[in-house]
Amino acid sequence: MIEISQSTYLAGQWRTGEGARPLTPRNPATAAQDFEIAASSVGQVDEAVAAARAAFGSSAWRAFGPAQRSRVLYELADALEKNAENLAMLVVDEVGTPVSLARGMQLPGPIEVFRWYAEAALRGPNGHYEQPLPRYDHPVPSQSLLLREPVGVVGAMTAYNYPINLIAWKLGGALASGCTTVLLPSPRASVTTIRVFELISALGLPPGVVNLVIGEAEIGAALASHPGLDLLTFTGSDATGEKVMAQAAAHITRTVLELGGKAANIILPGAALDTGVPQAVGRFCRNAGQGCGAWTRMLVPRPMMAEFLAATTRFLREDVVVGDPRDEKTMVGPLISAEHRDFVERQVADAVARGARIAAGGGRPAGERGYYLNPVLLADLAPDDPICDTELFAPVAVVLAYDSAADAIAIANHSRYGLNANITGETEQALELARQLRVGTVTINNGSGMRPDAPWGGYGRSGIGRELGEDGFSEFFETKHIQWAI
């Protein structure tokens, strides 16, 4: 076991965490305790916010104009690229992400995001730090100027499932805009975050521009409710998001919340199942289903249901490998913890007790010590069954039959969430249906990679605000209107 005491980064210095209890996460693949991490104290949260506030008002940080901020972001992207293999393996061991996915998604994405924000820093939000408006003649002639200024001190809270991606989404926008930051990662991804901050600490930023605190719920509450924040950006479950939003509301702190999802994958009549089924299974099993964008509701035309279930069962049995995330052949690694696996298994068992049928998969793989769960596809459910609108964060999906396009849209929109959806089938018909879905992102036939220049976020309980793209970058700014008579 490795002990990490220098876990807290305050005002440009690594400090020993002063919390009462260390973090003792377990490797989800082996159940072994690989690390003991000194947690930060509530007092160190106060120090971190004070350091960020002092840095925001400092001449040293104000001297970092767009070009200097852009340079730092490019350098950070380069540092991640140089250390990509070591970071990927750390994510494999800390999160349980299969190594092929860790190399393919856990590092290339944040590198691209930091580089996009490096470019955005140069041009400003929507292309303008300062924007003159046309002459206005009522009641007297006047001119106006819009200034877009950094919002100030940002509290950033990240989830465990894609830890470096989420650091990039939050720190990228904060650094590009000229904000200062206090970041708190999930306690399940603290080691990866500490390693990234070690790279950040070598960039030559003024002290206090970025700060790191480590801990569990007490530290999260101390940060979210802190009166010294100007913006709080959080990624996590909607249940935790409720608490975070309430804590921030005490000081009317602006919030950006990227929360849960229960994405529908609408299979259109005549869709090619030879490609559609592997995509569908891949997306609800990716990262052991621990992704807010996982396609966990399969909507299938009733006449195609038997064919879809047969193809999915065959694919899960013959092509999906559940096991050691360090094995290149593994597609599905472990869940993050024993407690989380227990929660998921209870949800599945309760659904079966209500009449659901396990149509494919199920159970635990034999001989594994970690927190593994075989993928599960549930059938014979009504669209309003509780499991159809509960984010499980696991490789569990439900399959629902529909009878018409209008029926499919109604079922897809019958959710508290509205993060994303996919439509599998002919593009023109899919485009027509995509306009009717109440979600933040719609892919057609799995789309392509997540674009840093496009916003991510959703409707309903999927959150507030957006991350990435110009919409996400704008969250880090206040707009000031200056007007004068002429």
C-alpha positions, 0 to 999 in steps of 0.5 A: 500500500502506498501512503500519500500525505502531500495530497492538498495543493494550496497557493502553489505548495503541496501540503499534508492533508489535515483531515481527521480520516484518510481516504482508503479506496480499494482497487475495484478489480482486485478489492485490494487497498492500494493507497491511503490518502491524507484527506484535506480539512475544512480549514484547508478548504477555507485556505484554498478559497482564500488563495484562489481569491487572492490570486484572482485579484493579483497583478501576477494573474492579471498579467496572464493575458489571453496569449499566456493563458493559451500557452499554459493550456497547450503546455498542459495538453502536451504534458498529458500527452507525454504522460498518457500511458502512465495516467491511463494505467492509473485510471485502469487501477483506480477506476477499473476502466479497461485498458483499451478504453483508458487509452482511447477515451480517458486521455485523448479526450482531455488533451483535445479539450485543453487544446480547444480551450487554448484556442478559445482563450485567444479569441474569447467567448463567442469570439469577443472579450469586448464587443461594441453594439450598434448605435442606439437612438432612444431616448438620445443617441448612445453607444454601448460596449459589452465586456465579458469578464471572468466570473471569479473564483470557481469551485469545481467538483468532479466525478470518478468515472472519467476523472481527467476528462472532467478536470479538463472540462472544468479547469480548461474553461476556468484557465482560458477565461482567467478564473481561479479554481479550487478543485475537489475530485471524487474520493474514488479518483483522488490519486489520478487527480493528484498526478494531474496536479503534479503536472499542473504545478510545473506550469509556472502559474501564479500561486493560488490560480489552481488549488486542490482539496481532497475528501468526502462529503464533509469537504464537498459541503464545505466547498459547495457552501463556501461564500467565497465562490463565484461559480460552482461547477459539479459533475455527479449524480442528480441526488448529490446534485440536489444537495450541492445546489442547495448548499450553493443556494445559501449564497446564491452562487451560480451553478453548472450541474452536469448530472445523470442520464437515462439515454434512449436508443431508438432502433428504427424499423429496418435498422441494420442490427448487425451494426446496431446491436454491437453499438448498443451493447458497447454504449451501455457496457462502456466503462462498466456502464459508469457513464451519464450518457450510457444508452440504458433504454433500448426502444425497439419496434415490436415486430423486431423485438425477437430478432433484437433480443436474439442478436443481443443475447448472442453478442453478449455471450460470444463477444463481450469479455468481462474481467481484468481491466488490464487485459487488452481483450476486456470490454467490461471491467468492474464497478467502482465499489462493492457498495455500488454493485450491491445497489445495482443488484438490488435494483435488478432483483426488485425489477424482476420481482415486479415482473421483469425478465432477464433477457440476456446476461446477468450474475457475476463472473466466476473467479473474480475478486473485484466488483464485477457484474455481468451485463444485464438486459431486462425485458417485459417492463412497462416504460414507467417501471422505476428501473426505466427512470433510475440511473444505475451507473452499471452495465444494465439496460432495459428493452422496451417495445414501441408501435409507431414513431410517435410512440417511440418519441413519447417513451423516450421523452417519458423520463426525468432526465434529458441528457442524450439519446441515440437513433439507429437507422436511416439518417433522414428519418432519424433527423426528423425524430431527433428534433422531437427529443427533449435531450441536450445531445442526439447522436445518429448511428452512434455519431462520432467522438465527443466534440470539444466545440459542442456543448454537453448538458441536458434537460430536467434532472440532467442538470443546469447549464452546459460544459464544452463548446461556446455555451460551456465557455460562456459559463465562466464569464460575467457580461458587463454593459457600458453605455454612453451618450453621443 
